[in-house]
Each structure stands twice: as structure tokens, then as C-alpha cells.
Amino acid sequence: MNFDQIIDRSGYPTFKLNKAQLTEHFGSDEVLPFWIADMDFQSPGALIAALTARAQHGIYGYEYKTADYFNAITGWYRRRHGWTLDSRQLAAVPGVLSAIAILIDQHSNEGDGVIIQPPVFFEFRSVIRSNHRRIVKNPLKLVDGKYQMDFDDLERKAAEPENKIMIVCNPHNPVGRVWTREELSRVGEICRRHNVLVISDEIHGDIVYPPHRYTPFVSLADELAQGAVSCLSPAKTFNIAGMVDAMAAIPNEDYRRQFRDFAHRYQINKTNVFALAAVETVYTQGDAWLDALLDYLQANINFLHTYFSENLPQVKLVEPEGTFLAWLDFTALGLDAKALEKFLAQKAKIAVSPGYWFGREGAGYARMNIATPRSVLQAAVSQLTASSINLC
């Protein structure tokens, strides 16, 4: 588990390194890439061994999910998060965004509102629009350096009868909040009062820093869980987003039946032999690797804190409670959103996701993927400091 090792990814069609994409989004392909949310680390050795063994078998025919597969999943959530997950509530889906799209389609009509909490993962807006629904904003509030939910505003938005769904991001991408059980329960109570379905994107649920704890939304009181779906996946945890599927945990029996009927109708519930091997392996043998990863990521966070404090105090790190994404506050530089974007890409030569991608509430900020060797992170902030001399 050498997270300091720099691994050459250029031999494969890696989206993060794609020259055309970098040029389109950042004006140049000569930038250090920190924008796409996958890691620059190798997955656990046990997984590599398991996939190698599976490949060497040489037959990749139809397979099914065994009891061991489901036991691996439920055992992981019980062991890591104290959640007794009923595997009968799980529905397979190609990805978390696929699950969100299906649920939006099934539980609202065209023109209905879907509540989101910007600044938030930009693909939420895309999936809402592609389903011909309206985006309804319940913006987060930054209070003393920490983002909070605006529950009064949420109550007003949820009370509007045409607003049928709320998407929660937990842990939150990009601001790094890990919502507490109390916060999530309050969301659930508001949405239950107004018959709003909660869809909780929990793909970053395993990447949480002590003393914070991830709370699956559907682990709340049953009356709240019945109006919610938790979208789960090991994709971010073990850097296998290009391989595995996702799971929707749906306690409500009617909702679950509807979801499975949709998956069956469109034949999106098939299995992949390598995904099966991957999920079972990481959820039974991935604990030590994940513990080491969390330690390394925390050290990267500590490094950024110290570096900015000592070398570039105009840049602030909003303290992440979870995810491997750092939300950086550049507002003290006095640049508007487009000027900041140009400065970071063309002067600092770093490809970070501009804050306005996550909604206008993110203007003046940027999201940086810190799941990379520390030497790469050091190079990036050194370039940032050197380019900032004339600004500060």
C-alpha cells in the first residue's frame, strides 16, 4: 500500500488525462489534472489478485449473485458503519446516476421540481434536466467556515406540491460535509410531512474522517426510511468506478418492486463476472487498505492546511469531513468566477473543477481531487503559489 508511488496512467484511455477534454475545459492539455473524481492509487492487492485469477479461468459466461456476494455487502456495512442492511432491499443498477434518473422518472412527472443543495455535484442538474424536471435550489449556508443546511428554506420548498423529490449528497460533493444523523432525520421529517421522496447519493460514504461518521439515510427511523432510497457503491472507495455497478437500497416494498420492474423491462440488471469478483473481494478483504487510504488522505489534508497557512494564507481549505475532494476558497484573491478559472488553468497550470460548475453558489471556489501522491499535490500548490505572487 504505497500511496506515494506515481503510476503512469497514460497507456490507457484515462478520462482525467484526455488531452482533448483538458483543452476543452481548461484551454490547455499541459496542466496537472485534479478534476475527475477518481484516484491515482492502485486498488487493493487482494482485488488485483482476485481479478487476475478470474481472468485466468478463461470462461466469462453468465453468472449470478450468490449468497456470499450479498453477505460481503451486508457484512461490510455492519462492520464499517454499524448498519444492519437487509440484502432483500437491494436493487442492482449500472450506476448511482442511473438510479437517480430511474427514481426521478418513477416518482415525479415532467415539469415537477427536484430539490438539490448547491453548491453540489453538477451531474444532479444534468439528470434532472434530461428528465424534463425543474431544478429547485435549497442552497447550503457557509457559517463560520462550515456548511449547513437551510432547514427553513427546505420546509418552504418541500411544501410546494409540485416539488416531488429531494436529492441529498452524503457525504457532500464538493463541500465535504458528512451530515449527522440529526441533520438527516430533520430532512427526512420535513420531506415526510410533504410527501417528498429523498434520494440519497452515498457513493462517498466510506471516505469519512474521524470523529465524523457516515449515516446511511435509510438507516434512519423506519417511517423516514420508507420515503427514501440510499444509492450505494464501492466505486469511489476502492477506485473501481470503471468496473463496478451500484446498488439502490429501497426499504419501501412498493418502490422497490417498481424499481426492479423498470430494471427488468429495460434489461439493466445483468451481472458482470469481474464486477461480481470485485465487489465480493473488496467488501471482505478491503478493510486494511481503506484504513491506510484514509490515513494518507488525512495527511494530504493536513499538508494543505499547513502549506496554505504558511505560504498562501489567501487560499482557505474548507475542512472536509469526508470524500477525497478538497473545496478551496479563493475569494480573498478578488477574482470573479471566470477570471479565477483562467488564472488556475492558464497561470497556475492546474486543472481543478471551478466552483461555479457546482452552481453559482460555488463561485470563487474550486474543487481539487487530493487522492494523489503527496509529491504531485506539492507540485500543484507550488505552482499555485508561484503564480499568485502578482495577485497577492
TORKOL-4160 file (C-alpha; in steps of 0.2 Angstrom, whole numbers, padded with zeros to 4 digits, m for minus):
392
<pt num="1" X="0000" Y="0000" Z="0000"/>
<pt num="2" X="0012" Y="0013" Z="m0006"/>
<pt num="3" X="0001" Y="0028" Z="m0010"/>
<pt num="4" X="0017" Y="0039" Z="m0013"/>
<pt num="5" X="0020" Y="0028" Z="m0029"/>
<pt num="6" X="0017" Y="0038" Z="m0045"/>
<pt num="7" X="0009" Y="0026" Z="m0058"/>
<pt num="8" X="0008" Y="0030" Z="m0076"/>
<pt num="9" X="m0010" Y="0030" Z="m0082"/>
<pt num="10" X="m0006" Y="0037" Z="m0100"/>
<pt num="11" X="m0006" Y="0020" Z="m0108"/>
<pt num="12" X="m0025" Y="0019" Z="m0106"/>
<pt num="13" X="m0039" Y="0030" Z="m0111"/>
<pt num="14" X="m0040" Y="0039" Z="m0094"/>
<pt num="15" X="m0053" Y="0052" Z="m0094"/>
<pt num="16" X="m0044" Y="0063" Z="m0082"/>
<pt num="17" X="m0029" Y="0064" Z="m0094"/>
<pt num="18" X="m0038" Y="0065" Z="m0110"/>
<pt num="19" X="m0029" Y="0079" Z="m0120"/>
<pt num="20" X="m0045" Y="0084" Z="m0129"/>
<pt num="21" X="m0055" Y="0085" Z="m0113"/>
<pt num="22" X="m0042" Y="0095" Z="m0104"/>
<pt num="23" X="m0040" Y="0108" Z="m0119"/>
<pt num="24" X="m0059" Y="0109" Z="m0120"/>
<pt num="25" X="m0062" Y="0113" Z="m0101"/>
<pt num="26" X="m0045" Y="0121" Z="m0096"/>
<pt num="27" X="m0038" Y="0128" Z="m0113"/>
<pt num="28" X="m0023" Y="0118" Z="m0112"/>
<pt num="29" X="m0018" Y="0100" Z="m0110"/>
<pt num="30" X="m0002" Y="0105" Z="m0101"/>
<pt num="31" X="m0010" Y="0106" Z="m0084"/>
<pt num="32" X="m0009" Y="0095" Z="m0068"/>
<pt num="33" X="m0025" Y="0086" Z="m0068"/>
<pt num="34" X="m0035" Y="0086" Z="m0051"/>
<pt num="35" X="m0053" Y="0087" Z="m0059"/>
<pt num="36" X="m0060" Y="0070" Z="m0061"/>
<pt num="37" X="m0066" Y="0061" Z="m0045"/>
<pt num="38" X="m0055" Y="0045" Z="m0047"/>
<pt num="39" X="m0039" Y="0041" Z="m0038"/>
<pt num="40" X="m0022" Y="0040" Z="m0044"/>
<pt num="41" X="m0019" Y="0025" Z="m0032"/>
<pt num="42" X="m0019" Y="0006" Z="m0036"/>
<pt num="43" X="m0034" Y="m0003" Z="m0029"/>
<pt num="44" X="m0031" Y="m0016" Z="m0015"/>
<pt num="45" X="m0019" Y="m0030" Z="m0019"/>
<pt num="46" X="m0032" Y="m0043" Z="m0015"/>
<pt num="47" X="m0043" Y="m0036" Z="m0028"/>
<pt num="48" X="m0029" Y="m0037" Z="m0041"/>
<pt num="49" X="m0026" Y="m0055" Z="m0037"/>
<pt num="50" X="m0044" Y="m0059" Z="m0037"/>
<pt num="51" X="m0047" Y="m0051" Z="m0054"/>
<pt num="52" X="m0031" Y="m0060" Z="m0061"/>
<pt num="53" X="m0037" Y="m0077" Z="m0055"/>
<pt num="54" X="m0054" Y="m0074" Z="m0063"/>
<pt num="55" X="m0046" Y="m0068" Z="m0079"/>
<pt num="56" X="m0035" Y="m0084" Z="m0080"/>
<pt num="57" X="m0050" Y="m0095" Z="m0078"/>
<pt num="58" X="m0054" Y="m0091" Z="m0096"/>
<pt num="59" X="m0073" Y="m0093" Z="m0096"/>
<pt num="60" X="m0083" Y="m0077" Z="m0094"/>
<pt num="61" X="m0101" Y="m0084" Z="m0096"/>
<pt num="62" X="m0117" Y="m0079" Z="m0087"/>
<pt num="63" X="m0116" Y="m0079" Z="m0068"/>
<pt num="64" X="m0127" Y="m0074" Z="m0054"/>
<pt num="65" X="m0125" Y="m0065" Z="m0037"/>
<pt num="66" X="m0123" Y="m0078" Z="m0024"/>
<pt num="67" X="m0126" Y="m0078" Z="m0005"/>
<pt num="68" X="m0108" Y="m0075" Z="m0002"/>
<pt num="69" X="m0109" Y="m0059" Z="m0013"/>
<pt num="70" X="m0124" Y="m0052" Z="m0003"/>
<pt num="71" X="m0115" Y="m0057" Z="0013"/>
<pt num="72" X="m0100" Y="m0047" Z="0008"/>
<pt num="73" X="m0110" Y="m0032" Z="0006"/>
<pt num="74" X="m0120" Y="m0033" Z="0022"/>
<pt num="75" X="m0105" Y="m0038" Z="0032"/>
<pt num="76" X="m0096" Y="m0023" Z="0026"/>
<pt num="77" X="m0109" Y="m0011" Z="0031"/>
<pt num="78" X="m0112" Y="m0019" Z="0048"/>
<pt num="79" X="m0093" Y="m0020" Z="0051"/>
<pt num="80" X="m0089" Y="m0002" Z="0045"/>
<pt num="81" X="m0104" Y="0008" Z="0049"/>
<pt num="82" X="m0115" Y="m0002" Z="0061"/>
<pt num="83" X="m0129" Y="m0004" Z="0049"/>
<pt num="84" X="m0139" Y="m0020" Z="0048"/>
<pt num="85" X="m0143" Y="m0019" Z="0029"/>
<pt num="86" X="m0156" Y="m0031" Z="0023"/>
<pt num="87" X="m0150" Y="m0038" Z="0007"/>
<pt num="88" X="m0168" Y="m0041" Z="0001"/>
<pt num="89" X="m0169" Y="m0022" Z="0000"/>
<pt num="90" X="m0155" Y="m0020" Z="m0013"/>
<pt num="91" X="m0159" Y="m0017" Z="m0032"/>
<pt num="92" X="m0144" Y="m0018" Z="m0044"/>
<pt num="93" X="m0142" Y="m0003" Z="m0056"/>
<pt num="94" X="m0127" Y="0002" Z="m0068"/>
<pt num="95" X="m0123" Y="0017" Z="m0058"/>
<pt num="96" X="m0129" Y="0029" Z="m0045"/>
<pt num="97" X="m0134" Y="0042" Z="m0058"/>
<pt num="98" X="m0144" Y="0029" Z="m0066"/>
<pt num="99" X="m0153" Y="0025" Z="m0050"/>
<pt num="100" X="m0157" Y="0044" Z="m0048"/>
<pt num="101" X="m0163" Y="0045" Z="m0065"/>
<pt num="102" X="m0175" Y="0030" Z="m0063"/>
<pt num="103" X="m0182" Y="0036" Z="m0047"/>
<pt num="104" X="m0185" Y="0054" Z="m0054"/>
<pt num="105" X="m0194" Y="0046" Z="m0068"/>
<pt num="106" X="m0205" Y="0034" Z="m0057"/>
<pt num="107" X="m0209" Y="0047" Z="m0043"/>
<pt num="108" X="m0212" Y="0063" Z="m0052"/>
<pt num="109" X="m0219" Y="0070" Z="m0068"/>
<pt num="110" X="m0212" Y="0081" Z="m0082"/>
<pt num="111" X="m0212" Y="0099" Z="m0075"/>
<pt num="112" X="m0211" Y="0094" Z="m0057"/>
<pt num="113" X="m0197" Y="0101" Z="m0045"/>
<pt num="114" X="m0182" Y="0091" Z="m0039"/>
<pt num="115" X="m0174" Y="0099" Z="m0024"/>
<pt num="116" X="m0155" Y="0100" Z="m0023"/>
<pt num="117" X="m0142" Y="0108" Z="m0011"/>
<pt num="118" X="m0129" Y="0119" Z="m0021"/>
<pt num="119" X="m0115" Y="0120" Z="m0022"/>
<pt num="120" X="m0117" Y="0102" Z="m0027"/>
<pt num="121" X="m0112" Y="0088" Z="m0039"/>
<pt num="122" X="m0116" Y="0096" Z="m0056"/>
<pt num="123" X="m0122" Y="0079" Z="m0064"/>
<pt num="124" X="m0138" Y="0081" Z="m0052"/>
<pt num="125" X="m0143" Y="0096" Z="m0063"/>
<pt num="126" X="m0140" Y="0086" Z="m0079"/>
<pt num="127" X="m0150" Y="0071" Z="m0074"/>
<pt num="128" X="m0164" Y="0082" Z="m0068"/>
<pt num="129" X="m0165" Y="0092" Z="m0084"/>
<pt num="130" X="m0163" Y="0077" Z="m0095"/>
<pt num="131" X="m0179" Y="0070" Z="m0087"/>
<pt num="132" X="m0188" Y="0087" Z="m0090"/>
<pt num="133" X="m0190" Y="0091" Z="m0072"/>
<pt num="134" X="m0186" Y="0108" Z="m0064"/>
<pt num="135" X="m0171" Y="0112" Z="m0053"/>
<pt num="136" X="m0176" Y="0119" Z="m0036"/>
<pt num="137" X="m0162" Y="0126" Z="m0025"/>
<pt num="138" X="m0161" Y="0124" Z="m0007"/>
<pt num="139" X="m0143" Y="0132" Z="m0005"/>
<pt num="140" X="m0131" Y="0127" Z="0009"/>
<pt num="141" X="m0126" Y="0141" Z="0020"/>
<pt num="142" X="m0107" Y="0143" Z="0025"/>
<pt num="143" X="m0107" Y="0148" Z="0043"/>
<pt num="144" X="m0090" Y="0151" Z="0052"/>
<pt num="145" X="m0081" Y="0140" Z="0039"/>
<pt num="146" X="m0094" Y="0126" Z="0039"/>
<pt num="147" X="m0108" Y="0122" Z="0028"/>
<pt num="148" X="m0125" Y="0120" Z="0035"/>
<pt num="149" X="m0142" Y="0115" Z="0028"/>
<pt num="150" X="m0155" Y="0129" Z="0027"/>
<pt num="151" X="m0170" Y="0120" Z="0035"/>
<pt num="152" X="m0182" Y="0134" Z="0035"/>
<pt num="153" X="m0179" Y="0136" Z="0016"/>
<pt num="154" X="m0181" Y="0117" Z="0014"/>
<pt num="155" X="m0198" Y="0117" Z="0023"/>
<pt num="156" X="m0204" Y="0131" Z="0011"/>
<pt num="157" X="m0198" Y="0122" Z="m0004"/>
<pt num="158" X="m0204" Y="0105" Z="0001"/>
<pt num="159" X="m0221" Y="0112" Z="0005"/>
<pt num="160" X="m0224" Y="0117" Z="m0013"/>
<pt num="161" X="m0234" Y="0102" Z="m0020"/>
<pt num="162" X="m0226" Y="0102" Z="m0037"/>
<pt num="163" X="m0209" Y="0098" Z="m0029"/>
<pt num="164" X="m0209" Y="0079" Z="m0028"/>
<pt num="165" X="m0191" Y="0074" Z="m0025"/>
<pt num="166" X="m0175" Y="0079" Z="m0015"/>
<pt num="167" X="m0158" Y="0073" Z="m0019"/>
<pt num="168" X="m0146" Y="0073" Z="m0004"/>
<pt num="169" X="m0127" Y="0071" Z="m0006"/>
<pt num="170" X="m0120" Y="0062" Z="0009"/>
<pt num="171" X="m0105" Y="0064" Z="0011"/>
<pt num="172" X="m0107" Y="0080" Z="0001"/>
<pt num="173" X="m0098" Y="0083" Z="m0015"/>
<pt num="174" X="m0090" Y="0095" Z="m0016"/>
<pt num="175" X="m0090" Y="0104" Z="0001"/>
<pt num="176" X="m0085" Y="0088" Z="0011"/>
<pt num="177" X="m0099" Y="0088" Z="0024"/>
<pt num="178" X="m0104" Y="0072" Z="0032"/>
<pt num="179" X="m0122" Y="0075" Z="0038"/>
<pt num="180" X="m0126" Y="0070" Z="0055"/>
<pt num="181" X="m0140" Y="0058" Z="0060"/>
<pt num="182" X="m0149" Y="0073" Z="0067"/>
<pt num="183" X="m0147" Y="0083" Z="0051"/>
<pt num="184" X="m0153" Y="0069" Z="0040"/>
<pt num="185" X="m0168" Y="0065" Z="0052"/>
<pt num="186" X="m0173" Y="0083" Z="0051"/>
<pt num="187" X="m0173" Y="0082" Z="0032"/>
<pt num="188" X="m0182" Y="0066" Z="0032"/>
<pt num="189" X="m0196" Y="0073" Z="0044"/>
<pt num="190" X="m0198" Y="0088" Z="0033"/>
<pt num="191" X="m0199" Y="0078" Z="0017"/>
<pt num="192" X="m0211" Y="0065" Z="0025"/>
<pt num="193" X="m0223" Y="0079" Z="0030"/>
<pt num="194" X="m0224" Y="0085" Z="0012"/>
<pt num="195" X="m0223" Y="0068" Z="0003"/>
<pt num="196" X="m0206" Y="0072" Z="m0005"/>
<pt num="197" X="m0195" Y="0057" Z="m0009"/>
<pt num="198" X="m0177" Y="0058" Z="m0003"/>
<pt num="199" X="m0164" Y="0051" Z="m0015"/>
<pt num="200" X="m0148" Y="0050" Z="m0005"/>
<pt num="201" X="m0131" Y="0048" Z="m0016"/>
<pt num="202" X="m0119" Y="0039" Z="m0004"/>
<pt num="203" X="m0106" Y="0034" Z="m0016"/>
<pt num="204" X="m0093" Y="0043" Z="m0005"/>
<pt num="205" X="m0100" Y="0035" Z="0011"/>
<pt num="206" X="m0084" Y="0025" Z="0016"/>
<pt num="207" X="m0072" Y="0040" Z="0014"/>
<pt num="208" X="m0075" Y="0049" Z="0031"/>
<pt num="209" X="m0063" Y="0056" Z="0043"/>
<pt num="210" X="m0064" Y="0053" Z="0062"/>
<pt num="211" X="m0073" Y="0058" Z="0073"/>
<pt num="212" X="m0086" Y="0060" Z="0059"/>
<pt num="213" X="m0097" Y="0045" Z="0055"/>
<pt num="214" X="m0107" Y="0041" Z="0039"/>
<pt num="215" X="m0126" Y="0038" Z="0042"/>
<pt num="216" X="m0135" Y="0029" Z="0028"/>
<pt num="217" X="m0151" Y="0038" Z="0025"/>
<pt num="218" X="m0162" Y="0023" Z="0025"/>
<pt num="219" X="m0154" Y="0018" Z="0042"/>
<pt num="220" X="m0165" Y="0031" Z="0050"/>
<pt num="221" X="m0181" Y="0028" Z="0059"/>
<pt num="222" X="m0192" Y="0017" Z="0048"/>
<pt num="223" X="m0205" Y="0030" Z="0045"/>
<pt num="224" X="m0192" Y="0041" Z="0037"/>
<pt num="225" X="m0183" Y="0026" Z="0028"/>
<pt num="226" X="m0200" Y="0022" Z="0019"/>
<pt num="227" X="m0199" Y="0038" Z="0010"/>
<pt num="228" X="m0181" Y="0037" Z="0005"/>
<pt num="229" X="m0168" Y="0027" Z="m0006"/>
<pt num="230" X="m0149" Y="0026" Z="m0002"/>
<pt num="231" X="m0138" Y="0024" Z="m0018"/>
<pt num="232" X="m0123" Y="0014" Z="m0013"/>
<pt num="233" X="m0107" Y="0008" Z="m0022"/>
<pt num="234" X="m0089" Y="0003" Z="m0019"/>
<pt num="235" X="m0083" Y="0013" Z="m0034"/>
<pt num="236" X="m0075" Y="0028" Z="m0025"/>
<pt num="237" X="m0070" Y="0018" Z="m0010"/>
<pt num="238" X="m0058" Y="0006" Z="m0020"/>
<pt num="239" X="m0055" Y="0016" Z="m0036"/>
<pt num="240" X="m0065" Y="0004" Z="m0046"/>
<pt num="241" X="m0078" Y="0017" Z="m0054"/>
<pt num="242" X="m0074" Y="0010" Z="m0072"/>
<pt num="243" X="m0078" Y="m0008" Z="m0066"/>
<pt num="244" X="m0092" Y="m0010" Z="m0054"/>
<pt num="245" X="m0111" Y="m0006" Z="m0053"/>
<pt num="246" X="m0121" Y="0002" Z="m0040"/>
<pt num="247" X="m0135" Y="m0003" Z="m0028"/>
<pt num="248" X="m0151" Y="0006" Z="m0023"/>
<pt num="249" X="m0156" Y="0001" Z="m0005"/>
<pt num="250" X="m0175" Y="0003" Z="m0005"/>
<pt num="251" X="m0185" Y="m0001" Z="0011"/>
<pt num="252" X="m0202" Y="0003" Z="0004"/>
<pt num="253" X="m0208" Y="m0013" Z="m0004"/>
<pt num="254" X="m0219" Y="m0004" Z="m0017"/>
<pt num="255" X="m0205" Y="0007" Z="m0023"/>
<pt num="256" X="m0193" Y="m0007" Z="m0023"/>
<pt num="257" X="m0205" Y="m0018" Z="m0034"/>
<pt num="258" X="m0207" Y="m0003" Z="m0046"/>
<pt num="259" X="m0188" Y="m0001" Z="m0047"/>
<pt num="260" X="m0185" Y="m0019" Z="m0051"/>
<pt num="261" X="m0199" Y="m0019" Z="m0064"/>
<pt num="262" X="m0190" Y="m0005" Z="m0073"/>
<pt num="263" X="m0173" Y="m0014" Z="m0072"/>
<pt num="264" X="m0181" Y="m0030" Z="m0079"/>
<pt num="265" X="m0191" Y="m0021" Z="m0093"/>
<pt num="266" X="m0175" Y="m0012" Z="m0099"/>
<pt num="267" X="m0163" Y="m0027" Z="m0095"/>
<pt num="268" X="m0151" Y="m0016" Z="m0085"/>
<pt num="269" X="m0150" Y="m0029" Z="m0071"/>
<pt num="270" X="m0137" Y="m0041" Z="m0079"/>
<pt num="271" X="m0121" Y="m0046" Z="m0070"/>
<pt num="272" X="m0103" Y="m0044" Z="m0075"/>
<pt num="273" X="m0091" Y="m0058" Z="m0069"/>
<pt num="274" X="m0077" Y="m0046" Z="m0065"/>
<pt num="275" X="m0089" Y="m0034" Z="m0055"/>
<pt num="276" X="m0095" Y="m0049" Z="m0045"/>
<pt num="277" X="m0077" Y="m0054" Z="m0041"/>
<pt num="278" X="m0073" Y="m0036" Z="m0037"/>
<pt num="279" X="m0087" Y="m0032" Z="m0025"/>
<pt num="280" X="m0085" Y="m0048" Z="m0015"/>
<pt num="281" X="m0067" Y="m0046" Z="m0014"/>
<pt num="282" X="m0066" Y="m0028" Z="m0008"/>
<pt num="283" X="m0080" Y="m0030" Z="0004"/>
<pt num="284" X="m0072" Y="m0045" Z="0013"/>
<pt num="285" X="m0053" Y="m0040" Z="0011"/>
<pt num="286" X="m0053" Y="m0021" Z="0009"/>
<pt num="287" X="m0053" Y="m0015" Z="0027"/>
<pt num="288" X="m0034" Y="m0013" Z="0030"/>
<pt num="289" X="m0032" Y="m0005" Z="0013"/>
<pt num="290" X="m0046" Y="0008" Z="0016"/>
<pt num="291" X="m0039" Y="0012" Z="0034"/>
<pt num="292" X="m0022" Y="0015" Z="0026"/>
<pt num="293" X="m0030" Y="0026" Z="0012"/>
<pt num="294" X="m0040" Y="0036" Z="0025"/>
<pt num="295" X="m0024" Y="0040" Z="0035"/>
<pt num="296" X="m0015" Y="0045" Z="0019"/>
<pt num="297" X="m0029" Y="0056" Z="0013"/>
<pt num="298" X="m0030" Y="0064" Z="0031"/>
<pt num="299" X="m0011" Y="0068" Z="0029"/>
<pt num="300" X="m0014" Y="0076" Z="0012"/>
<pt num="301" X="m0027" Y="0087" Z="0020"/>
<pt num="302" X="m0015" Y="0091" Z="0035"/>
<pt num="303" X="m0002" Y="0096" Z="0022"/>
<pt num="304" X="m0014" Y="0108" Z="0013"/>
<pt num="305" X="m0019" Y="0116" Z="0029"/>
<pt num="306" X="m0001" Y="0119" Z="0034"/>
<pt num="307" X="0005" Y="0124" Z="0017"/>
<pt num="308" X="m0008" Y="0137" Z="0014"/>
<pt num="309" X="m0006" Y="0144" Z="0031"/>
<pt num="310" X="0012" Y="0146" Z="0029"/>
<pt num="311" X="0014" Y="0150" Z="0011"/>
<pt num="312" X="m0003" Y="0156" Z="0004"/>
<pt num="313" X="m0015" Y="0162" Z="0018"/>
<pt num="314" X="m0026" Y="0170" Z="0005"/>
<pt num="315" X="m0032" Y="0152" Z="0000"/>
<pt num="316" X="m0043" Y="0143" Z="0013"/>
<pt num="317" X="m0047" Y="0125" Z="0014"/>
<pt num="318" X="m0065" Y="0121" Z="0019"/>
<pt num="319" X="m0062" Y="0107" Z="0031"/>
<pt num="320" X="m0068" Y="0091" Z="0023"/>
<pt num="321" X="m0076" Y="0079" Z="0035"/>
<pt num="322" X="m0077" Y="0066" Z="0020"/>
<pt num="323" X="m0073" Y="0062" Z="0002"/>
<pt num="324" X="m0056" Y="0064" Z="m0006"/>
<pt num="325" X="m0061" Y="0081" Z="m0013"/>
<pt num="326" X="m0055" Y="0097" Z="m0006"/>
<pt num="327" X="m0066" Y="0113" Z="m0008"/>
<pt num="328" X="m0054" Y="0128" Z="m0009"/>
<pt num="329" X="m0059" Y="0146" Z="m0005"/>
<pt num="330" X="m0051" Y="0158" Z="m0017"/>
<pt num="331" X="m0062" Y="0173" Z="m0013"/>
<pt num="332" X="m0049" Y="0183" Z="m0005"/>
<pt num="333" X="m0040" Y="0184" Z="m0022"/>
<pt num="334" X="m0053" Y="0196" Z="m0028"/>
<pt num="335" X="m0056" Y="0187" Z="m0044"/>
<pt num="336" X="m0073" Y="0184" Z="m0052"/>
<pt num="337" X="m0078" Y="0166" Z="m0057"/>
<pt num="338" X="m0071" Y="0167" Z="m0075"/>
<pt num="339" X="m0055" Y="0176" Z="m0070"/>
<pt num="340" X="m0052" Y="0163" Z="m0056"/>
<pt num="341" X="m0055" Y="0149" Z="m0069"/>
<pt num="342" X="m0042" Y="0157" Z="m0081"/>
<pt num="343" X="m0030" Y="0160" Z="m0068"/>
<pt num="344" X="m0030" Y="0142" Z="m0061"/>
<pt num="345" X="m0029" Y="0134" Z="m0078"/>
<pt num="346" X="m0018" Y="0146" Z="m0088"/>
<pt num="347" X="m0006" Y="0153" Z="m0074"/>
<pt num="348" X="m0006" Y="0140" Z="m0061"/>
<pt num="349" X="m0007" Y="0126" Z="m0074"/>
<pt num="350" X="m0018" Y="0115" Z="m0063"/>
<pt num="351" X="m0034" Y="0108" Z="m0068"/>
<pt num="352" X="m0046" Y="0109" Z="m0054"/>
<pt num="353" X="m0065" Y="0110" Z="m0056"/>
<pt num="354" X="m0071" Y="0128" Z="m0055"/>
<pt num="355" X="m0083" Y="0131" Z="m0041"/>
<pt num="356" X="m0097" Y="0138" Z="m0052"/>
<pt num="357" X="m0098" Y="0121" Z="m0061"/>
<pt num="358" X="m0107" Y="0116" Z="m0045"/>
<pt num="359" X="m0119" Y="0131" Z="m0045"/>
<pt num="360" X="m0117" Y="0149" Z="m0044"/>
<pt num="361" X="m0116" Y="0147" Z="m0025"/>
<pt num="362" X="m0098" Y="0140" Z="m0029"/>
<pt num="363" X="m0091" Y="0155" Z="m0037"/>
<pt num="364" X="m0074" Y="0160" Z="m0030"/>
<pt num="365" X="m0071" Y="0142" Z="m0025"/>
<pt num="366" X="m0063" Y="0126" Z="m0034"/>
<pt num="367" X="m0064" Y="0108" Z="m0031"/>
<pt num="368" X="m0047" Y="0098" Z="m0030"/>
<pt num="369" X="m0045" Y="0079" Z="m0030"/>
<pt num="370" X="m0032" Y="0075" Z="m0017"/>
<pt num="371" X="m0032" Y="0057" Z="m0020"/>
<pt num="372" X="m0015" Y="0058" Z="m0027"/>
<pt num="373" X="0003" Y="0055" Z="m0021"/>
<pt num="374" X="0009" Y="0069" Z="m0010"/>
<pt num="375" X="0023" Y="0074" Z="m0022"/>
<pt num="376" X="0010" Y="0078" Z="m0035"/>
<pt num="377" X="0000" Y="0088" Z="m0023"/>
<pt num="378" X="0016" Y="0098" Z="m0018"/>
<pt num="379" X="0020" Y="0102" Z="m0036"/>
<pt num="380" X="0002" Y="0109" Z="m0038"/>
<pt num="381" X="0002" Y="0120" Z="m0023"/>
<pt num="382" X="0020" Y="0126" Z="m0028"/>
<pt num="383" X="0014" Y="0131" Z="m0045"/>
<pt num="384" X="m0001" Y="0139" Z="m0037"/>
<pt num="385" X="0010" Y="0149" Z="m0025"/>
<pt num="386" X="0022" Y="0155" Z="m0039"/>
<pt num="387" X="0008" Y="0161" Z="m0050"/>
<pt num="388" X="m0001" Y="0170" Z="m0036"/>
<pt num="389" X="0014" Y="0182" Z="m0032"/>
<pt num="390" X="0007" Y="0196" Z="m0043"/>
<pt num="391" X="m0010" Y="0194" Z="m0036"/>
<pt num="392" X="m0007" Y="0195" Z="m0018"/>
